[in-house]
Amino acid sequence: MKYILATLLILITGMVAAADSAIPDSELGLGGISLGDTEAQVLSVLGPAQNRSETGEGTALEYPGLTVLIGWLEQQAPDKQRHVLHLISTGASACTPAGICPGTSVTKALATYGQPATAKRETGNFLEYYSRQSSCWLQLGTSDGTVRSISAVCQP
């Protein structure tokens, strides 16, 4: 019986933590660009990219402090448009809709979005906020109490 109660407590705690870290899809944008926007929308908002390169997964459009990966959400076809698949911000002007930017304190990010899922990887420490509406998430790369980078991405 104790084992069952302990297991239930762990499951409930995990569900509460996951609910705390859930964000709406409207927060999955950086610098005025959102996941799913068309290439034409990106160019309309940001203008021509400083650099454009093929990645094998799509095309990376590079702007100061913001990289936009565009490609096909479905199989490429003549009548289909390319869409934003991934956003990566390292510049202070490429912020989330709620105003979290590289350079923002982790304390402000926590106050804005709540408790995240945390991940320690070889490439650094990350705060992750999963969408409650899709298979997408917002990932904040952190060090020394500061947000260093922000990514918005979806699982295909």
GURORO-613416 format. One record per residue: z, x, y of N, C-alpha, C in turn; residue in one letter; residue number from 1. Coordinates in nm, 2 decimals, always signed. Example, Ala and Ser with C-alpha at 12.3 -4.5 7.8 and 13.67 -1.06 7.14 Angstrom:
+--------+--------+--------+--------+--------+--------+--------+--------+--------+--------+-----+
!   n_pz !   n_px !   n_py !  ca_pz !  ca_px !  ca_py !   c_pz !   c_px !   c_py ! residu ! num !
+--------+--------+--------+--------+--------+--------+--------+--------+--------+--------+-----+
!  +0.78 !  +1.32 !  -0.57 !  +0.78 !  +1.23 !  -0.45 !  +0.78 !  +1.32 !  -0.33 !      a !   1 !
!  +0.71 !  +1.28 !  -0.22 !  +0.71 !  +1.37 !  -0.11 !  +0.79 !  +1.29 !  +0.00 !      s !   2 !
+--------+--------+--------+--------+--------+--------+--------+--------+--------+--------+-----+
//
This chain:
+--------+--------+--------+--------+--------+--------+--------+--------+--------+--------+-----+
!   n_pz !   n_px !   n_py !  ca_pz !  ca_px !  ca_py !   c_pz !   c_px !   c_py ! residu ! num !
+--------+--------+--------+--------+--------+--------+--------+--------+--------+--------+-----+
!  +0.00 !  +0.08 !  -0.12 !  +0.00 !  +0.00 !  +0.00 !  +0.00 !  +0.09 !  +0.13 !      m !   1 !
!  +0.08 !  +0.19 !  +0.12 !  +0.08 !  +0.28 !  +0.24 !  -0.05 !  +0.34 !  +0.26 !      k !   2 !
!  -0.12 !  +0.38 !  +0.16 !  -0.26 !  +0.44 !  +0.17 !  -0.35 !  +0.34 !  +0.24 !      y !   3 !
!  -0.35 !  +0.21 !  +0.20 !  -0.43 !  +0.11 !  +0.26 !  -0.40 !  +0.09 !  +0.40 !      i !   4 !
!  -0.27 !  +0.08 !  +0.44 !  -0.23 !  +0.07 !  +0.58 !  -0.28 !  +0.19 !  +0.66 !      l !   5 !
!  -0.26 !  +0.31 !  +0.61 !  -0.30 !  +0.43 !  +0.68 !  -0.45 !  +0.43 !  +0.70 !      a !   6 !
!  -0.53 !  +0.39 !  +0.60 !  -0.67 !  +0.39 !  +0.61 !  -0.72 !  +0.28 !  +0.72 !      t !   7 !
!  -0.65 !  +0.17 !  +0.72 !  -0.69 !  +0.06 !  +0.82 !  -0.65 !  +0.11 !  +0.96 !      l !   8 !
!  -0.54 !  +0.18 !  +0.98 !  -0.50 !  +0.23 !  +1.11 !  -0.61 !  +0.33 !  +1.16 !      l !   9 !
!  -0.65 !  +0.42 !  +1.07 !  -0.75 !  +0.52 !  +1.11 !  -0.88 !  +0.45 !  +1.14 !      i !  10 !
!  -0.93 !  +0.35 !  +1.07 !  -1.05 !  +0.28 !  +1.10 !  -1.04 !  +0.20 !  +1.23 !      l !  11 !
!  -0.93 !  +0.14 !  +1.26 !  -0.91 !  +0.06 !  +1.38 !  -0.91 !  +0.16 !  +1.50 !      i !  12 !
!  -0.84 !  +0.27 !  +1.49 !  -0.84 !  +0.37 !  +1.59 !  -0.98 !  +0.42 !  +1.62 !      t !  13 !
!  -1.05 !  +0.45 !  +1.52 !  -1.19 !  +0.50 !  +1.54 !  -1.28 !  +0.39 !  +1.60 !      g !  14 !
!  -1.26 !  +0.26 !  +1.57 !  -1.34 !  +0.16 !  +1.63 !  -1.30 !  +0.14 !  +1.78 !      m !  15 !
!  -1.18 !  +0.15 !  +1.81 !  -1.14 !  +0.15 !  +1.95 !  -1.19 !  +0.26 !  +2.03 !      v !  16 !
!  -1.19 !  +0.38 !  +1.98 !  -1.25 !  +0.50 !  +2.04 !  -1.40 !  +0.48 !  +2.06 !      a !  17 !
!  -1.47 !  +0.43 !  +1.96 !  -1.61 !  +0.41 !  +1.98 !  -1.64 !  +0.31 !  +2.08 !      a !  18 !
!  -1.56 !  +0.20 !  +2.09 !  -1.58 !  +0.10 !  +2.19 !  -1.56 !  +0.15 !  +2.33 !      a !  19 !
!  -1.45 !  +0.24 !  +2.34 !  -1.42 !  +0.30 !  +2.47 !  -1.54 !  +0.39 !  +2.52 !      d !  20 !
!  -1.61 !  +0.45 !  +2.43 !  -1.72 !  +0.54 !  +2.47 !  -1.85 !  +0.47 !  +2.49 !      s !  21 !
!  -1.86 !  +0.34 !  +2.47 !  -1.99 !  +0.27 !  +2.47 !  -2.03 !  +0.25 !  +2.62 !      a !  22 !
!  -2.16 !  +0.27 !  +2.65 !  -2.21 !  +0.24 !  +2.78 !  -2.33 !  +0.15 !  +2.77 !      i !  23 !
!  -2.37 !  +0.08 !  +2.88 !  -2.49 !  +0.00 !  +2.87 !  -2.62 !  +0.09 !  +2.89 !      p !  24 !
!  -2.73 !  +0.04 !  +2.84 !  -2.86 !  +0.11 !  +2.85 !  -2.89 !  +0.15 !  +3.00 !      d !  25 !
!  -2.84 !  +0.07 !  +3.09 !  -2.87 !  +0.09 !  +3.23 !  -2.82 !  +0.22 !  +3.28 !      s !  26 !
!  -2.73 !  +0.29 !  +3.21 !  -2.67 !  +0.42 !  +3.24 !  -2.75 !  +0.53 !  +3.18 !      e !  27 !
!  -2.85 !  +0.50 !  +3.10 !  -2.93 !  +0.61 !  +3.04 !  -3.05 !  +0.65 !  +3.12 !      l !  28 !
!  -3.02 !  +0.69 !  +3.24 !  -3.12 !  +0.74 !  +3.33 !  -3.07 !  +0.86 !  +3.41 !      g !  29 !
!  -3.16 !  +0.94 !  +3.46 !  -3.12 !  +1.06 !  +3.54 !  -3.22 !  +1.07 !  +3.66 !      l !  30 !
!  -3.17 !  +1.09 !  +3.78 !  -3.26 !  +1.12 !  +3.89 !  -3.36 !  +1.01 !  +3.92 !      g !  31 !
!  -3.32 !  +0.88 !  +3.89 !  -3.41 !  +0.77 !  +3.92 !  -3.51 !  +0.74 !  +3.81 !      g !  32 !
!  -3.50 !  +0.81 !  +3.70 !  -3.59 !  +0.79 !  +3.58 !  -3.50 !  +0.74 !  +3.46 !      i !  33 !
!  -3.55 !  +0.64 !  +3.39 !  -3.48 !  +0.59 !  +3.27 !  -3.56 !  +0.61 !  +3.15 !      s !  34 !
!  -3.48 !  +0.62 !  +3.04 !  -3.55 !  +0.63 !  +2.91 !  -3.64 !  +0.51 !  +2.89 !      l !  35 !
!  -3.76 !  +0.53 !  +2.84 !  -3.85 !  +0.42 !  +2.82 !  -3.95 !  +0.40 !  +2.94 !      g !  36 !
!  -3.92 !  +0.46 !  +3.05 !  -4.01 !  +0.45 !  +3.17 !  -4.15 !  +0.51 !  +3.12 !      d !  37 !
!  -4.26 !  +0.46 !  +3.18 !  -4.39 !  +0.51 !  +3.15 !  -4.41 !  +0.64 !  +3.23 !      t !  38 !
!  -4.51 !  +0.72 !  +3.19 !  -4.55 !  +0.84 !  +3.26 !  -4.59 !  +0.81 !  +3.40 !      e !  39 !
!  -4.66 !  +0.70 !  +3.42 !  -4.70 !  +0.66 !  +3.55 !  -4.58 !  +0.63 !  +3.64 !      a !  40 !
!  -4.47 !  +0.57 !  +3.59 !  -4.35 !  +0.54 !  +3.66 !  -4.28 !  +0.67 !  +3.71 !      q !  41 !
!  -4.28 !  +0.77 !  +3.61 !  -4.22 !  +0.90 !  +3.64 !  -4.30 !  +0.96 !  +3.76 !      v !  42 !
!  -4.43 !  +0.97 !  +3.75 !  -4.51 !  +1.03 !  +3.86 !  -4.50 !  +0.95 !  +3.99 !      l !  43 !
!  -4.48 !  +0.82 !  +3.98 !  -4.46 !  +0.74 !  +4.10 !  -4.33 !  +0.78 !  +4.17 !      s !  44 !
!  -4.22 !  +0.80 !  +4.10 !  -4.09 !  +0.82 !  +4.15 !  -4.08 !  +0.97 !  +4.19 !      v !  45 !
!  -4.12 !  +1.06 !  +4.10 !  -4.09 !  +1.21 !  +4.12 !  -4.21 !  +1.29 !  +4.17 !      l !  46 !
!  -4.33 !  +1.23 !  +4.16 !  -4.45 !  +1.30 !  +4.20 !  -4.50 !  +1.40 !  +4.09 !      g !  47 !
!  -4.60 !  +1.48 !  +4.12 !  -4.64 !  +1.57 !  +4.02 !  -4.53 !  +1.67 !  +3.98 !      p !  48 !
!  -4.53 !  +1.71 !  +3.85 !  -4.43 !  +1.80 !  +3.80 !  -4.46 !  +1.94 !  +3.85 !      a !  49 !
!  -4.36 !  +2.03 !  +3.87 !  -4.38 !  +2.17 !  +3.90 !  -4.45 !  +2.24 !  +3.79 !      q !  50 !
!  -4.41 !  +2.20 !  +3.67 !  -4.46 !  +2.26 !  +3.55 !  -4.48 !  +2.15 !  +3.44 !      n !  51 !
!  -4.58 !  +2.17 !  +3.36 !  -4.61 !  +2.07 !  +3.26 !  -4.64 !  +2.15 !  +3.13 !      r !  52 !
!  -4.58 !  +2.12 !  +3.02 !  -4.60 !  +2.19 !  +2.90 !  -4.59 !  +2.10 !  +2.78 !      s !  53 !
!  -4.67 !  +2.13 !  +2.67 !  -4.67 !  +2.06 !  +2.55 !  -4.56 !  +2.12 !  +2.46 !      e !  54 !
!  -4.48 !  +2.03 !  +2.40 !  -4.37 !  +2.07 !  +2.32 !  -4.39 !  +2.05 !  +2.17 !      t !  55 !
!  -4.49 !  +1.98 !  +2.13 !  -4.51 !  +1.94 !  +1.99 !  -4.46 !  +1.81 !  +1.97 !      g !  56 !
!  -4.36 !  +1.76 !  +2.05 !  -4.30 !  +1.63 !  +2.04 !  -4.35 !  +1.54 !  +2.15 !      e !  57 !
!  -4.42 !  +1.60 !  +2.25 !  -4.46 !  +1.53 !  +2.37 !  -4.49 !  +1.63 !  +2.48 !      g !  58 !
!  -4.49 !  +1.58 !  +2.60 !  -4.51 !  +1.67 !  +2.72 !  -4.39 !  +1.68 !  +2.80 !      t !  59 !
!  -4.35 !  +1.80 !  +2.83 !  -4.23 !  +1.82 !  +2.92 !  -4.28 !  +1.83 !  +3.06 !      a !  60 !
!  -4.23 !  +1.74 !  +3.15 !  -4.25 !  +1.75 !  +3.29 !  -4.13 !  +1.81 !  +3.36 !      l !  61 !
!  -4.15 !  +1.92 !  +3.42 !  -4.03 !  +2.00 !  +3.48 !  -4.03 !  +1.98 !  +3.63 !      e !  62 !
!  -3.92 !  +1.93 !  +3.68 !  -3.89 !  +1.92 !  +3.82 !  -3.76 !  +2.00 !  +3.85 !      y !  63 !
!  -3.73 !  +2.03 !  +3.97 !  -3.61 !  +2.11 !  +4.00 !  -3.49 !  +2.04 !  +3.95 !      p !  64 !
!  -3.42 !  +2.10 !  +3.85 !  -3.30 !  +2.05 !  +3.79 !  -3.32 !  +1.93 !  +3.70 !      g !  65 !
!  -3.44 !  +1.89 !  +3.66 !  -3.46 !  +1.78 !  +3.57 !  -3.59 !  +1.80 !  +3.49 !      l !  66 !
!  -3.57 !  +1.79 !  +3.36 !  -3.68 !  +1.79 !  +3.27 !  -3.70 !  +1.66 !  +3.20 !      t !  67 !
!  -3.82 !  +1.60 !  +3.20 !  -3.85 !  +1.47 !  +3.15 !  -3.95 !  +1.49 !  +3.03 !      v !  68 !
!  -3.91 !  +1.45 !  +2.92 !  -4.00 !  +1.46 !  +2.80 !  -4.06 !  +1.33 !  +2.78 !      l !  69 !
!  -4.20 !  +1.32 !  +2.78 !  -4.27 !  +1.20 !  +2.76 !  -4.35 !  +1.21 !  +2.63 !      i !  70 !
!  -4.37 !  +1.09 !  +2.57 !  -4.45 !  +1.09 !  +2.45 !  -4.46 !  +0.94 !  +2.41 !      g !  71 !
!  -4.51 !  +0.92 !  +2.28 !  -4.53 !  +0.79 !  +2.24 !  -4.41 !  +0.74 !  +2.16 !      w !  72 !
!  -4.36 !  +0.62 !  +2.19 !  -4.25 !  +0.56 !  +2.11 !  -4.29 !  +0.51 !  +1.98 !      l !  73 !
!  -4.42 !  +0.49 !  +1.97 !  -4.49 !  +0.44 !  +1.85 !  -4.61 !  +0.53 !  +1.83 !      e !  74 !
!  -4.68 !  +0.51 !  +1.73 !  -4.80 !  +0.59 !  +1.70 !  -4.90 !  +0.59 !  +1.81 !      q !  75 !
!  -4.95 !  +0.70 !  +1.85 !  -5.04 !  +0.71 !  +1.96 !  -5.17 !  +0.63 !  +1.93 !      q !  76 !
!  -5.21 !  +0.56 !  +2.04 !  -5.33 !  +0.47 !  +2.03 !  -5.38 !  +0.46 !  +2.17 !      a !  77 !
!  -5.51 !  +0.43 !  +2.18 !  -5.58 !  +0.43 !  +2.31 !  -5.52 !  +0.33 !  +2.41 !      p !  78 !
!  -5.46 !  +0.21 !  +2.36 !  -5.41 !  +0.11 !  +2.44 !  -5.26 !  +0.13 !  +2.47 !      d !  79 !
!  -5.20 !  +0.24 !  +2.42 !  -5.05 !  +0.26 !  +2.43 !  -5.03 !  +0.36 !  +2.54 !      k !  80 !
!  -4.92 !  +0.34 !  +2.61 !  -4.88 !  +0.44 !  +2.72 !  -4.77 !  +0.53 !  +2.67 !      q !  81 !
!  -4.76 !  +0.65 !  +2.72 !  -4.65 !  +0.74 !  +2.69 !  -4.53 !  +0.70 !  +2.77 !      r !  82 !
!  -4.41 !  +0.72 !  +2.71 !  -4.29 !  +0.68 !  +2.77 !  -4.19 !  +0.80 !  +2.77 !      h !  83 !
!  -4.09 !  +0.78 !  +2.85 !  -3.98 !  +0.88 !  +2.86 !  -3.90 !  +0.88 !  +2.73 !      v !  84 !
!  -3.89 !  +0.99 !  +2.66 !  -3.82 !  +1.00 !  +2.53 !  -3.68 !  +1.07 !  +2.55 !      l !  85 !
!  -3.67 !  +1.16 !  +2.65 !  -3.56 !  +1.25 !  +2.67 !  -3.55 !  +1.29 !  +2.81 !      h !  86 !
!  -3.43 !  +1.30 !  +2.87 !  -3.41 !  +1.35 !  +3.00 !  -3.30 !  +1.46 !  +2.99 !      l !  87 !
!  -3.32 !  +1.56 !  +3.07 !  -3.22 !  +1.67 !  +3.07 !  -3.20 !  +1.71 !  +3.22 !      i !  88 !
!  -3.08 !  +1.70 !  +3.26 !  -3.05 !  +1.73 !  +3.40 !  -2.96 !  +1.86 !  +3.41 !      s !  89 !
!  -2.99 !  +1.95 !  +3.49 !  -2.91 !  +2.06 !  +3.52 !  -2.89 !  +2.08 !  +3.67 !      t !  90 !
!  -2.95 !  +1.99 !  +3.75 !  -2.94 !  +2.00 !  +3.89 !  -2.86 !  +1.89 !  +3.95 !      g !  91 !
!  -2.79 !  +1.93 !  +4.06 !  -2.69 !  +1.84 !  +4.12 !  -2.75 !  +1.71 !  +4.18 !      a !  92 !
!  -2.88 !  +1.70 !  +4.19 !  -2.95 !  +1.58 !  +4.25 !  -3.00 !  +1.49 !  +4.14 !      s !  93 !
!  -3.00 !  +1.53 !  +4.01 !  -3.05 !  +1.45 !  +3.90 !  -2.92 !  +1.38 !  +3.83 !      a !  94 !
!  -2.88 !  +1.27 !  +3.89 !  -2.75 !  +1.21 !  +3.85 !  -2.78 !  +1.08 !  +3.77 !      c !  95 !
!  -2.67 !  +1.04 !  +3.70 !  -2.68 !  +0.91 !  +3.63 !  -2.67 !  +0.80 !  +3.74 !      t !  96 !
!  -2.70 !  +0.68 !  +3.70 !  -2.69 !  +0.57 !  +3.80 !  -2.55 !  +0.55 !  +3.85 !      p !  97 !
!  -2.45 !  +0.59 !  +3.78 !  -2.31 !  +0.57 !  +3.82 !  -2.27 !  +0.69 !  +3.91 !      a !  98 !
!  -2.36 !  +0.79 !  +3.93 !  -2.33 !  +0.90 !  +4.02 !  -2.27 !  +1.02 !  +3.95 !      g !  99 !
!  -2.28 !  +1.04 !  +3.82 !  -2.23 !  +1.16 !  +3.76 !  -2.34 !  +1.26 !  +3.75 !      i ! 100 !
!  -2.32 !  +1.38 !  +3.80 !  -2.42 !  +1.48 !  +3.82 !  -2.37 !  +1.61 !  +3.76 !      c ! 101 !
!  -2.46 !  +1.70 !  +3.73 !  -2.41 !  +1.84 !  +3.70 !  -2.34 !  +1.89 !  +3.82 !      p ! 102 !
!  -2.22 !  +1.94 !  +3.79 !  -2.13 !  +1.99 !  +3.90 !  -2.01 !  +1.89 !  +3.92 !      g ! 103 !
!  -2.02 !  +1.77 !  +3.87 !  -1.91 !  +1.67 !  +3.88 !  -1.80 !  +1.71 !  +3.79 !      t ! 104 !
!  -1.68 !  +1.68 !  +3.83 !  -1.56 !  +1.71 !  +3.74 !  -1.56 !  +1.62 !  +3.62 !      s ! 105 !
!  -1.51 !  +1.68 !  +3.51 !  -1.50 !  +1.60 !  +3.39 !  -1.40 !  +1.49 !  +3.41 !      v ! 106 !
!  -1.30 !  +1.50 !  +3.50 !  -1.21 !  +1.40 !  +3.53 !  -1.28 !  +1.28 !  +3.59 !      t ! 107 !
!  -1.37 !  +1.30 !  +3.68 !  -1.45 !  +1.19 !  +3.74 !  -1.54 !  +1.12 !  +3.63 !      k ! 108 !
!  -1.60 !  +1.20 !  +3.54 !  -1.68 !  +1.14 !  +3.44 !  -1.60 !  +1.06 !  +3.35 !      a ! 109 !
!  -1.48 !  +1.10 !  +3.31 !  -1.39 !  +1.02 !  +3.23 !  -1.35 !  +0.89 !  +3.30 !      l ! 110 !
!  -1.32 !  +0.90 !  +3.43 !  -1.28 !  +0.78 !  +3.51 !  -1.40 !  +0.69 !  +3.52 !      a ! 111 !
!  -1.52 !  +0.74 !  +3.52 !  -1.64 !  +0.65 !  +3.53 !  -1.67 !  +0.59 !  +3.40 !      t ! 112 !
!  -1.68 !  +0.66 !  +3.29 !  -1.73 !  +0.61 !  +3.17 !  -1.62 !  +0.59 !  +3.06 !      y ! 113 !
!  -1.50 !  +0.63 !  +3.08 !  -1.40 !  +0.61 !  +2.98 !  -1.39 !  +0.73 !  +2.88 !      g ! 114 !
!  -1.32 !  +0.71 !  +2.77 !  -1.31 !  +0.81 !  +2.67 !  -1.43 !  +0.83 !  +2.59 !      q ! 115 !
!  -1.48 !  +0.95 !  +2.57 !  -1.61 !  +0.97 !  +2.50 !  -1.58 !  +1.01 !  +2.36 !      p ! 116 !
!  -1.68 !  +1.02 !  +2.28 !  -1.68 !  +1.10 !  +2.16 !  -1.70 !  +1.24 !  +2.20 !      a ! 117 !
!  -1.62 !  +1.33 !  +2.14 !  -1.64 !  +1.47 !  +2.18 !  -1.70 !  +1.55 !  +2.07 !      t ! 118 !
!  -1.78 !  +1.65 !  +2.11 !  -1.84 !  +1.74 !  +2.01 !  -1.84 !  +1.88 !  +2.05 !      a ! 119 !
!  -1.79 !  +1.97 !  +1.96 !  -1.79 !  +2.11 !  +1.99 !  -1.90 !  +2.17 !  +1.90 !      k ! 120 !
!  -2.00 !  +2.23 !  +1.96 !  -2.11 !  +2.29 !  +1.89 !  -2.13 !  +2.43 !  +1.93 !      r ! 121 !
!  -2.22 !  +2.50 !  +1.86 !  -2.25 !  +2.64 !  +1.89 !  -2.30 !  +2.65 !  +2.04 !      e ! 122 !
!  -2.36 !  +2.55 !  +2.09 !  -2.42 !  +2.56 !  +2.22 !  -2.33 !  +2.51 !  +2.33 !      t ! 123 !
!  -2.21 !  +2.47 !  +2.29 !  -2.11 !  +2.43 !  +2.39 !  -2.03 !  +2.31 !  +2.35 !      g ! 124 !
!  -1.95 !  +2.26 !  +2.45 !  -1.87 !  +2.14 !  +2.44 !  -1.94 !  +2.02 !  +2.50 !      n ! 125 !
!  -1.94 !  +1.90 !  +2.44 !  -2.01 !  +1.79 !  +2.49 !  -1.92 !  +1.66 !  +2.48 !      f ! 126 !
!  -1.94 !  +1.58 !  +2.58 !  -1.88 !  +1.44 !  +2.59 !  -2.00 !  +1.35 !  +2.56 !      l ! 127 !
!  -1.99 !  +1.26 !  +2.46 !  -2.10 !  +1.18 !  +2.43 !  -2.06 !  +1.03 !  +2.44 !      e ! 128 !
!  -2.15 !  +0.96 !  +2.51 !  -2.13 !  +0.81 !  +2.53 !  -2.25 !  +0.74 !  +2.47 !      y ! 129 !
!  -2.22 !  +0.66 !  +2.37 !  -2.33 !  +0.59 !  +2.30 !  -2.35 !  +0.46 !  +2.36 !      y ! 130 !
!  -2.48 !  +0.41 !  +2.35 !  -2.52 !  +0.28 !  +2.41 !  -2.46 !  +0.17 !  +2.32 !      s ! 131 !
!  -2.42 !  +0.06 !  +2.38 !  -2.38 !  -0.06 !  +2.30 !  -2.50 !  -0.15 !  +2.28 !      r ! 132 !
!  -2.62 !  -0.11 !  +2.33 !  -2.74 !  -0.19 !  +2.32 !  -2.85 !  -0.13 !  +2.24 !      q ! 133 !
!  -2.85 !  +0.00 !  +2.21 !  -2.96 !  +0.06 !  +2.15 !  -2.91 !  +0.19 !  +2.07 !      s ! 134 !
!  -3.00 !  +0.26 !  +2.02 !  -2.97 !  +0.39 !  +1.94 !  -2.97 !  +0.51 !  +2.03 !      s ! 135 !
!  -2.94 !  +0.49 !  +2.16 !  -2.95 !  +0.60 !  +2.26 !  -2.81 !  +0.64 !  +2.30 !      c ! 136 !
!  -2.80 !  +0.76 !  +2.37 !  -2.67 !  +0.80 !  +2.41 !  -2.69 !  +0.90 !  +2.54 !      w ! 137 !
!  -2.58 !  +0.92 !  +2.60 !  -2.57 !  +1.01 !  +2.72 !  -2.48 !  +1.12 !  +2.67 !      l ! 138 !
!  -2.52 !  +1.24 !  +2.69 !  -2.45 !  +1.36 !  +2.65 !  -2.42 !  +1.45 !  +2.77 !      q ! 139 !
!  -2.29 !  +1.47 !  +2.80 !  -2.25 !  +1.56 !  +2.91 !  -2.21 !  +1.69 !  +2.85 !      l ! 140 !
!  -2.28 !  +1.80 !  +2.89 !  -2.24 !  +1.94 !  +2.85 !  -2.14 !  +1.98 !  +2.95 !      g ! 141 !
!  -2.02 !  +2.03 !  +2.90 !  -1.91 !  +2.07 !  +2.99 !  -1.86 !  +2.21 !  +2.97 !      t ! 142 !
!  -1.80 !  +2.26 !  +3.07 !  -1.72 !  +2.39 !  +3.06 !  -1.63 !  +2.40 !  +3.18 !      s ! 143 !
!  -1.52 !  +2.45 !  +3.16 !  -1.42 !  +2.48 !  +3.26 !  -1.39 !  +2.35 !  +3.35 !      d ! 144 !
!  -1.39 !  +2.23 !  +3.28 !  -1.36 !  +2.11 !  +3.35 !  -1.47 !  +2.05 !  +3.44 !      g ! 145 !
!  -1.59 !  +2.10 !  +3.42 !  -1.70 !  +2.06 !  +3.50 !  -1.82 !  +2.02 !  +3.41 !      t ! 146 !
!  -1.89 !  +1.92 !  +3.45 !  -2.02 !  +1.88 !  +3.38 !  -2.12 !  +1.98 !  +3.42 !      v ! 147 !
!  -2.18 !  +2.04 !  +3.32 !  -2.29 !  +2.15 !  +3.35 !  -2.43 !  +2.09 !  +3.33 !      r ! 148 !
!  -2.44 !  +2.00 !  +3.24 !  -2.57 !  +1.94 !  +3.21 !  -2.55 !  +1.80 !  +3.16 !      s ! 149 !
!  -2.66 !  +1.72 !  +3.17 !  -2.66 !  +1.58 !  +3.12 !  -2.79 !  +1.56 !  +3.05 !      i ! 150 !
!  -2.78 !  +1.49 !  +2.93 !  -2.90 !  +1.46 !  +2.86 !  -2.89 !  +1.31 !  +2.83 !      s ! 151 !
!  -3.00 !  +1.24 !  +2.83 !  -3.01 !  +1.10 !  +2.79 !  -3.12 !  +1.10 !  +2.68 !      a ! 152 !
!  -3.09 !  +1.05 !  +2.56 !  -3.19 !  +1.06 !  +2.45 !  -3.17 !  +0.94 !  +2.36 !      v ! 153 !
!  -3.27 !  +0.91 !  +2.28 !  -3.26 !  +0.80 !  +2.18 !  -3.29 !  +0.86 !  +2.05 !      c ! 154 !
!  -3.23 !  +0.80 !  +1.95 !  -3.26 !  +0.84 !  +1.81 !  -3.39 !  +0.76 !  +1.77 !      q ! 155 !
!  -3.49 !  +0.82 !  +1.72 !  -3.61 !  +0.74 !  +1.69 !  -3.59 !  +0.64 !  +1.58 !      p ! 156 !
+--------+--------+--------+--------+--------+--------+--------+--------+--------+--------+-----+
//
